[in-house]
Amino acid sequence: MNTTLLMPQQSKTHSLDTPIPQQINIMIDDLMASLPDPTQLTSEEQRGIIARYTAVLEGNFIYWMTATLLSVQSEDARPIILDNLHEEVRDAHPAMMRRFAIAAHAFPTETDALDVHEDLTNIRLFLGRLSGVQSLLTMAFFEGFIQKFMAYLAALARAQGSTDMEYTDVHGVCDIEHTDGLFRAFSIEMALSPLDPKKDLFEGVYLLRTLIQTIVFNRAATLQA
């Protein structure tokens, strides 16, 4: 059965006249608007989105945020990131994510992990460059997206027969504060250690958006078809 979906094209342009948080919010809203109606997906398509999301998030989010912590130069930005990491570890969010996937009958398979492998590797390599300003903006984009994506993810899980919504309930609330905090940290870091004008401030955001599109639309399988 072919369970791949058509992935929309996304622009890689941004306005110099629009505040950066507003640009990020527009990108998030555009991404959310492109998502397919959960009720129109097959059971395998619903399962696949949850499984690929889990394959990315469970073992990587804390790593991403740790890389961001290592990248920042500002002492005032670090506590904001540490608060996020503290909550992730203290409340065992990876375990919460795993329970959510299992309850939705969507624990990742080898195929699910391989579908996101290339785009996930690109994010790991990008964050490994330890560019504080770029990393903070990338994570602010992701936290903002997660907050809005949780209702969609919960709808997929319910369609799979799950009643375990702890993960989506928690992140639908806490990631609002996390996003605001990361934007504050971004502003602090930008003032202390501005990015080289020759570099694209949104580079990591674009890479992460592509990874999200692969999670939802299974780009790897589409390219192989």
C-alpha positions in Angstrom: 0.0 0.0 0.0 1.3 3.5 -0.9 0.9 5.6 2.2 3.0 8.6 1.2 1.5 12.0 1.0 2.3 15.0 -1.3 4.7 17.3 0.4 4.0 21.0 -0.2 6.8 23.3 -1.4 8.1 25.8 1.1 9.7 29.2 0.5 13.2 29.9 1.8 12.8 33.7 1.8 12.3 36.0 4.8 11.6 39.7 5.2 14.2 42.1 6.7 11.3 44.4 7.7 9.4 41.8 9.8 10.5 41.0 13.4 12.1 37.6 13.6 9.6 36.0 16.1 6.8 37.1 13.8 8.5 35.5 10.8 9.0 32.3 12.8 5.3 32.3 13.8 4.3 32.8 10.1 6.4 29.9 9.1 4.9 27.7 11.8 1.3 28.7 10.8 2.1 27.9 7.1 3.5 24.5 8.1 0.4 23.8 10.3 -1.9 24.8 7.4 -0.2 22.3 5.1 -0.8 19.3 7.3 -3.3 16.8 5.9 -6.7 16.3 7.7 -6.1 13.5 10.2 -9.6 12.0 9.5 -8.6 11.7 5.8 -5.5 9.6 6.5 -5.3 5.8 6.4 -4.5 4.0 9.7 -1.0 3.4 8.4 -0.5 7.0 7.5 -1.6 8.0 11.0 0.7 5.5 12.6 3.6 6.5 10.4 3.4 10.2 11.4 3.4 9.3 15.1 6.2 6.7 14.6 8.5 9.0 12.7 7.9 11.8 15.1 8.8 9.5 18.0 11.9 8.2 16.2 13.1 11.8 16.0 12.0 13.3 19.3 12.5 10.5 21.9 16.3 10.2 21.5 17.2 13.6 20.1 15.4 16.6 21.6 17.5 16.6 24.8 20.6 16.2 22.6 19.5 19.2 20.5 18.9 21.4 23.5 22.2 20.4 25.1 24.0 21.3 21.8 22.3 24.7 22.0 23.4 25.1 25.6 27.0 24.4 24.6 26.8 26.9 21.7 25.7 30.0 23.5 28.2 32.6 24.7 25.8 34.7 26.9 25.7 33.8 30.6 22.1 35.3 30.7 20.9 32.9 28.0 22.1 29.7 29.6 19.6 29.6 32.5 16.7 29.7 30.0 18.0 26.7 28.2 18.9 24.9 31.5 15.3 25.4 32.8 14.1 23.6 29.6 16.6 20.8 30.0 15.8 20.4 33.7 12.1 19.9 33.0 12.8 17.4 30.1 15.0 15.3 32.4 13.1 15.7 35.7 9.8 14.7 34.2 11.2 12.1 31.9 9.7 13.5 28.7 11.4 10.8 26.5 9.6 8.1 28.6 6.4 10.1 28.2 6.9 10.2 24.5 7.5 6.4 24.3 4.3 5.6 26.3 2.4 7.9 23.9 3.7 6.0 20.9 3.1 2.6 22.3 -0.5 3.5 23.3 -1.1 4.6 19.7 0.3 1.4 18.3 3.0 3.5 16.6 6.3 2.5 18.2 8.9 3.2 15.5 10.2 0.4 13.3 13.6 0.3 11.5 11.8 1.6 8.4 10.4 4.6 10.3 13.9 5.4 11.7 15.5 5.1 8.3 12.8 7.4 6.7 14.0 10.3 8.9 17.7 9.4 8.9 19.0 11.8 6.3 17.2 14.9 7.5 17.8 14.1 11.1 21.5 13.7 10.4 21.5 17.2 8.8 20.1 18.7 12.0 22.7 16.9 14.1 25.5 18.2 12.0 24.1 21.7 11.9 23.8 21.9 15.7 27.2 20.4 16.0 28.7 23.6 14.5 27.7 25.3 17.8 26.4 28.5 16.4 24.5 30.0 19.3 22.3 32.5 17.5 21.3 30.0 14.8 20.8 27.2 17.3 18.5 29.2 19.5 16.4 30.4 16.7 16.1 26.8 15.4 14.9 25.6 18.8 12.5 28.5 19.2 11.0 27.5 15.9 10.7 23.9 17.0 9.2 24.6 20.4 6.7 26.9 18.8 5.8 24.3 16.3 5.4 21.5 18.9 3.0 23.6 20.9 0.7 24.0 18.0 1.3 20.5 16.7 0.2 18.7 19.9 -3.5 18.9 19.1 -2.9 17.4 15.7 -0.7 14.6 17.1 -3.3 13.8 19.7 -6.0 13.6 17.0 -3.8 11.0 15.2 -3.4 9.0 18.4 -7.1 9.0 19.2 -7.8 7.8 15.6 -5.4 4.9 16.5 -7.5 4.1 19.6 -5.2 5.7 22.2 -6.4 7.3 25.4 -2.9 8.2 26.7 -2.6 11.9 26.0 -0.2 12.9 28.8 2.6 13.8 26.3 0.4 16.0 24.1 -1.4 17.6 27.1 1.9 18.5 28.8 3.7 19.9 25.7 0.7 21.8 24.5 1.0 23.9 27.6 4.7 24.0 28.6 6.1 24.7 25.2 4.4 28.1 25.1 6.7 29.3 27.9 9.6 27.4 26.4 9.2 29.2 23.1 9.0 32.7 24.7 12.1 31.8 26.7 14.1 30.8 23.7 13.2 34.0 21.9 14.5 35.9 24.9 17.7 33.9 24.9 18.0 34.5 21.1 17.8 38.3 21.6 20.3 38.2 24.4 22.8 36.1 22.4 22.2 38.1 19.2 23.2 41.3 21.1 26.3 39.7 22.6 27.5 37.5 19.7 25.8 38.5 16.4 25.9 36.2 13.5 28.2 36.7 10.6 26.1 38.6 8.0 27.3 36.1 5.4 25.6 33.3 7.2 21.9 32.5 6.9 20.2 33.1 10.3 17.4 30.8 9.2 19.6 27.9 8.0 18.7 25.6 10.9 15.0 26.5 10.8 14.9 25.5 7.2 16.6 22.2 7.9 14.2 21.5 10.8 11.2 22.4 8.7 12.3 19.9 6.1 12.7 17.2 8.8 9.1 18.0 10.0 7.8 17.6 6.5 9.6 14.3 6.3 7.9 13.2 9.5 4.5 14.2 8.2 4.7 13.5 4.5 7.3 10.7 4.5 9.6 12.4 2.0 12.1 9.6 1.9 9.5 7.1 0.8 8.1 9.6 -1.8 11.6 10.0 -3.3 12.0 6.2 -3.5 8.6 5.7 -5.2 
